[in-house]
Amino acid sequence: MLTSSIRALVAFAMMASLTACQTLNAAVSRPAGGGSPVTVAETRSEPARGPFVAAANPLAVEAGLAILRRGGSAVDAAVAIQAVLGLVEPQSSGLGGGSFMMVFDAGTGEVTAYDGRETAPAAATPELFYENGTPLPFMDAVLSGRSTGVPGAVAMLGLAQKDHGVLAWSDLFGDAERLARDGFVVSPRLAGMIALTGGQARTEWANAYFTKPDGTRYVAGDTLTNPAYAETVAALAREGAGALYSGPRAQAIVDTVHAGARPGALTAADLAAYRPIAREALCRPFRVYVVCIPPPPSSGVSLLQLLAMAETPGAARELALGETSPEAWTMFAQLQRLMYADRDRYVGDPAFVGVPVAGLLDPDYVADRAALAPGLTGAASAGTPPGGIFRAPDATQEPAGTSHFVVVDARGNAVSMTTTVESVFGSGRMANGYFLNNQLTDFSFTPTTPEGQPVANAVAAGKRPRSSMSPVIILDRQGRLVGAMGSPGGSSILAYVAKGLIGTLVWDLPVQAAFDLPNLVAKGPGFGADTSRFGPTLEAGLAATGIVLAPNTSENSGLHGGIWRGDHWDGGADDRREGVARTD
């Protein structure tokens, strides 16, 4: 819980940086047609309140709104949304995966970070993905039973709903059960994943689920039923979140993980021992706002580091040139390079490695890092933040398979939740009607360098893999809700969410316009991008600054969220996916 910490940060923001922030606002906020600049915080007239839901599938949005109409809380709605997303968008998230959830309590002003990250089984070793003395090829590891950690999303939702729920837990799964039993229409995006010709889409489990009686695959517009999923959510409604972690459903997970070649070591005892964690949210001032994210093993601290670098004078001047400026995009890219270099060295599970959170956000360190941005000509090197133990660069890969949603209820309580099964359809293995995660491949396959230096994100028994998931809650200087957002995207999540925050809070764009801006991901020596979205003029301008765009090879963005604009929600749903943002 964070009431006292937020108050201290608000006071700091007001006393130490308000003058500078207001100066920057005058330079950066540029309303269309001219006129006086207006920040989001300054337009407030009413306390932010719902109903508001933004998510990656309209069926999930409607399930959340239905709960809100019945007087449910934002967390109540989040349970219903996740239950439906796991059915209709199984390539991205589900009951067999994990998540991070940020909850804003309007009554107390508290922000809580709920950690539902998966954990490695007790039998896991640093060489989990080794075979014959060398690391497995990545896809071989993904498809093996070794890749699955203890699912955390359901347990996390159970804990958060106990803390913040209004309706009975048993009343939150009706839409998911109905859609699973009666069928739902396969969307174009799901159909595209079903049509994949290899990997997780072609395992024995996926083939059994996605093949029609006539031997053809389901396509967009077909109706797909999932009786096993209906039975699972009905059991969760009756028995609580624990139904997934003991008894026959837990055993079904274990049996699936142990099946076939390269079985995993997950046991019923591992499932029974899982505990979600309610952590103190990590909040820092940004301009006239306070941005809150989950602490490690989330990489949200890196997002805050980028925002802090963006406020240093040189970076702020470049970014102030706006979304049409090659110089602004160049600065954004260089700050990303610095952020990712530090993230890859220092962030891991804080129960196993010391993460120098304060050092990464130390003002002097931030200023020194930002000063390097103009001179970067390739991949950045990691710095040495105060309190940091310099660790080796790791070999973590983060593929596609994540979703994000935001909910605000009538009382003004808010949820920002990023949820994942890791890769497309997770490991490709199914139990109880849902896909199991391959989250353990989010660890570094190699625990040390050839010289024996340890990496922060090495595998260990009971450890939570480092995650790029960074759901955001935004407050104003008085600690009142301003907005919430987040995105899927593997390691590119940090770049996508940073773009959303800069687009809305610095460039003062409407949320949808900010989300639909081109994506630019600068991690290492290259620049991955939505090349077609930049346009020839901006692309040429970037090339002149040394940024040569290449097609983005990571999971694309799925930004969802909203900003409170005085008396209404300015919502957005990334046009790269199938979601919507609704207030009714």
Stockholm file with secondary structure:
# STOCKHOLM 1.0

chainA/1-584         MLTSSIRALVAFAMMASLTACQTLNAAVSRPAGGGSPVTVAETRSEPARGPFVAAANPLAVEAGLAILRRGGSAVDAAVAIQAVLGLVEPQSSGLGGGSFMMVFDAGTGEVTAYDGRETAPAAATPELFYENGTPLPFMDAVLSGRSTGVPGAVAMLGLAQKDHGVLAWSDLFGDAERLARDGFVVSPRLAGMIALTGGQARTEWANAYFTKPDGTRYVAGDTLTNPAYAETVAALAREGAGALYSGPRAQAIVDTVHAGARPGALTAADLAAYRPIAREALCRPFRVYVVCIPPPPSSGVSLLQLLAMAETPGAARELALGETSPEAWTMFAQLQRLMYADRDRYVGDPAFVGVPVAGLLDPDYVADRAALAPGLTGAASAGTPPGGIFRAPDATQEPAGTSHFVVVDARGNAVSMTTTVESVFGSGRMANGYFLNNQLTDFSFTPTTPEGQPVANAVAAGKRPRSSMSPVIILDRQGRLVGAMGSPGGSSILAYVAKGLIGTLVWDLPVQAAFDLPNLVAKGPGFGADTSRFGPTLEAGLAATGIVLAPNTSENSGLHGGIWRGDHWDGGADDRREGVARTD
#=GR chainA/1-584 SS CCHHHHHHHHHHHHHHSHHHHHHHHHHHCCCTTCCSCCCTGGGCCSCCCCCEEEESSHHHHHHHHHHHHTTCCHHHHHHHHHHHHHHHCTTTCCTTSEEEEEEECTTTCCEEEEEECCBCCTTCCTTTTEETTEECCHHHHHHSGGGCCBCCHHHHHHHHHHHHCCSCGGGSCHHHHHHHHHCEECCHHHHHHHTCCSGGGGSHHHHHHHBCTTSCBCCTTCEECCHHHHHHHHHHHHHCGGGGTSHHHHHHHHHHHTSSSSCCCCCHHHHHHCCCEEEECEEEEETTEEEEECCTTBSHHHHHHHHHHHTSHHHHHHHTTCTTCHHHHHHHHHHHHHHHHHHHHHCSCTTTSCCCHHHHTCHHHHHHHHHTGGGCCSCCCCCCCTTCCCCCCCCCCCCSCEEEEEEECTTSCEEEEEEECSSTTTTSCEETTEECCCGGGGSBSCSBCTTCCBCTTBCCTTCCCCBCCCCEEEECTTSCEEEEEECCCGGGHHHHHHHHHIIIIISCCCHHHHHTSCCEECCTTCCEECHHHHHHHHHHHHHHTTCCCEECCSCCCCCEEEEECSSSEEEEECTTSSCEEECC
#=GC SS_cons         CCHHHHHHHHHHHHHHSHHHHHHHHHHHCCCTTCCSCCCTGGGCCSCCCCCEEEESSHHHHHHHHHHHHTTCCHHHHHHHHHHHHHHHCTTTCCTTSEEEEEEECTTTCCEEEEEECCBCCTTCCTTTTEETTEECCHHHHHHSGGGCCBCCHHHHHHHHHHHHCCSCGGGSCHHHHHHHHHCEECCHHHHHHHTCCSGGGGSHHHHHHHBCTTSCBCCTTCEECCHHHHHHHHHHHHHCGGGGTSHHHHHHHHHHHTSSSSCCCCCHHHHHHCCCEEEECEEEEETTEEEEECCTTBSHHHHHHHHHHHTSHHHHHHHTTCTTCHHHHHHHHHHHHHHHHHHHHHCSCTTTSCCCHHHHTCHHHHHHHHHTGGGCCSCCCCCCCTTCCCCCCCCCCCCSCEEEEEEECTTSCEEEEEEECSSTTTTSCEETTEECCCGGGGSBSCSBCTTCCBCTTBCCTTCCCCBCCCCEEEECTTSCEEEEEECCCGGGHHHHHHHHHIIIIISCCCHHHHHTSCCEECCTTCCEECHHHHHHHHHHHHHHTTCCCEECCSCCCCCEEEEECSSSEEEEECTTSSCEEECC
//
